[in-house]
């Protein structure tokens, strides 16, 4: 990595936790320029979604998938992608 990156990184790490949090938010927003929601609004939306999912799980309306099965599927997809790249 270049000197400019290392300089910016060092300066960012010298910021307070609050300043780093703001910087992270700004950088993340730069990847989604049309996103106008504040980090707080996004956190609130996720909290509501989590609460909804907990209610569904408690009511028996959720389909459970074994973590080992999920990880095996992910590993298969990664292996397929690697094989496809290798050609």
C-alpha positions as CSV (number, residue, x, y, z in Angstrom):
1,X,0.0,0.0,0.0
2,X,1.1,3.5,-0.7
3,X,2.4,6.1,1.6
4,X,-0.8,8.1,1.3
5,X,-2.9,5.2,2.5
6,X,-0.6,4.6,5.5
7,X,-0.7,8.3,6.4
8,X,-4.5,8.4,6.3
9,X,-4.7,5.2,8.2
10,X,-2.4,6.5,11.0
11,X,-4.3,9.7,11.2
12,X,-7.6,7.8,11.4
13,X,-6.3,5.6,14.2
14,X,-5.4,8.7,16.2
15,X,-9.0,9.9,16.2
16,X,-11.3,9.4,19.2
17,X,-13.7,6.5,19.1
18,X,-16.6,8.9,18.3
19,X,-14.6,10.5,15.4
20,X,-13.7,7.1,14.0
21,X,-17.4,6.1,14.2
22,X,-18.3,9.2,12.2
23,X,-15.6,8.5,9.7
24,X,-16.7,4.9,9.3
25,X,-20.2,6.1,8.6
26,X,-19.0,8.5,6.0
27,X,-16.9,5.9,4.3
28,X,-19.7,3.3,4.3
29,X,-22.2,5.9,2.9
30,X,-19.7,6.7,0.1
31,X,-20.3,3.1,-1.2
32,X,-24.1,3.8,-1.3
33,X,-24.4,7.4,-2.4
34,X,-28.2,7.1,-2.7
35,X,-28.6,5.9,0.8
36,X,-29.9,8.8,2.9
37,X,-30.6,6.9,6.1
38,X,-28.6,7.8,9.1
39,X,-26.6,5.1,10.9
40,X,-29.1,5.4,13.8
41,X,-32.1,4.9,11.4
42,X,-30.4,1.8,10.0
43,X,-29.7,0.5,13.5
44,X,-33.3,1.1,14.5
45,X,-34.5,-0.7,11.4
46,X,-32.3,-3.7,12.2
47,X,-33.6,-3.7,15.8
48,X,-37.2,-3.8,14.6
49,X,-36.3,-6.6,12.2
50,X,-34.6,-8.7,14.9
51,X,-37.6,-8.2,17.2
52,X,-39.9,-9.3,14.4
53,X,-37.8,-12.4,13.8
54,X,-37.7,-13.3,17.5
55,X,-41.5,-13.1,17.6
56,X,-41.8,-15.3,14.6
57,X,-39.4,-17.8,16.1
58,X,-41.2,-17.9,19.4
59,X,-44.5,-18.4,17.6
60,X,-43.1,-21.3,15.5
61,X,-43.3,-19.4,12.2
62,X,-39.6,-19.7,11.5
63,X,-37.8,-22.4,9.5
64,X,-34.7,-23.4,11.3
65,X,-31.5,-24.4,9.4
66,X,-28.7,-26.3,11.1
67,X,-25.5,-24.1,11.2
68,X,-23.4,-27.0,10.0
69,X,-25.6,-27.3,6.9
70,X,-25.3,-23.6,6.2
71,X,-21.6,-23.7,6.5
72,X,-21.4,-26.8,4.3
73,X,-23.4,-25.0,1.6
74,X,-21.1,-21.9,1.9
75,X,-18.0,-24.1,1.5
76,X,-19.5,-25.8,-1.6
77,X,-20.3,-22.4,-3.1
78,X,-16.8,-21.1,-2.4
79,X,-15.2,-24.3,-3.9
80,X,-17.4,-24.0,-7.0
81,X,-16.4,-20.4,-7.4
82,X,-12.7,-21.2,-7.0
83,X,-13.0,-24.1,-9.5
84,X,-14.7,-21.8,-12.0
85,X,-12.0,-19.2,-11.7
86,X,-9.3,-21.8,-12.2
87,X,-11.1,-22.7,-15.4
